[in-house]
Amino acid sequence: MKNPSSNSENLRDRIGARESSPPLEAGLYVVATPIGNLRDITLRALDILATASRVYAEDTRVAMKLMDAYGLKPKLGTYHEHNAEAMRETILEALEKGESVALISDAGTPLISDPGFKLARAVIDAGHRVFPIPGASALLAGLVVSGLPTDRFMFAGFLPPKQGARRAAINEVADADATLIFYETGPRLAESLADMAEVLGSRTAVVARELTKMFEEARRAPLAELAAHYAEAGAPKGEIVVVIGPPEAKGEVSDDVLDAFLLRALPRGVKEAASEAARDLGVPRKRAYQRALDLKDRP
């Protein structure tokens, strides 16, 4: 009769729970790091950072806080948007020599809203392997605390700083039948929320900030209410994730109803009329825009 404890030990061996990672193969290791709480680092990530030939970070000062916390002393270099083009060549040369290279960002999973994706693409094009070392991610943390649908979501990164471009970017994803996720900065939060409310209408949203940290907050309300709150309260501190619920399903809108709405709105322009129809009637933006063009050219 087999010993049950022996079976458990064999299982742990198979899933890698007992031993540290084996010696690293040559390749790029994309390593997720904590978004706040330093204990949100995986054991495998620590193994990689301890044994990689080189570790590249956005900011070595930020990286050293993590390294010091776990007694790690890697060969540390920088990889960020200002030196990315030059450093890609250096990293590719290291991989050609059979070295293992780890990439980390200041927080969370690299390649998300940072220049790391160009490095991963270059590494793949050069015939080397890219290894994912999963862990913390601000967009997923924000999604799971939002209480909004998680079965389908769209991550849209940071919005443009100028209002015109920002509203255009929001318009591009307005018809997506999915929960929307954005990153935003404190100084721009109130204005961005106001633009979201203008384009998307009265959708429920969540502003999640300082996730996994001492002052973690998730504020839930309709977009316009959130915009008013942060306009009055001022710019909040910390990293911010904005999560917005999908558009509500509405009944079919007839052509007659759509035409009547558009004719009232057309004096404000075709794009504005189409946006208002999409927001208020729940019709697809493309349908509203094409119909507005037809009505505009009608004698």
ABEGO torsion letter per residue (X at the ends): XBBAAAAAAAAAAAAGAABBBBBBBBEBBBBBBBAABAAABBAAAAAAAAABABBBBABAAAAAAAAAAAGBBBBBBBBBAAAAAAAAAAAAAAAAAGBBBBBBBABEBBGBGBAAAAAAAAAAAAGBBBBBBBEBBAAAAAAAAAGBBAABBBBAEBBBABAAAAAAAAAAAAABBBBBBBBBBAAAAAAAAAAAAAAAEBBBBBBBBGBGBAABBBBBBBAAAAAAAAAAAEBBBEBBBBBBBBBBBBBBBBAAAAAAAAAAAAAAEAAAAAAAAAAAAGBBAAAAAAAAAAAAABX
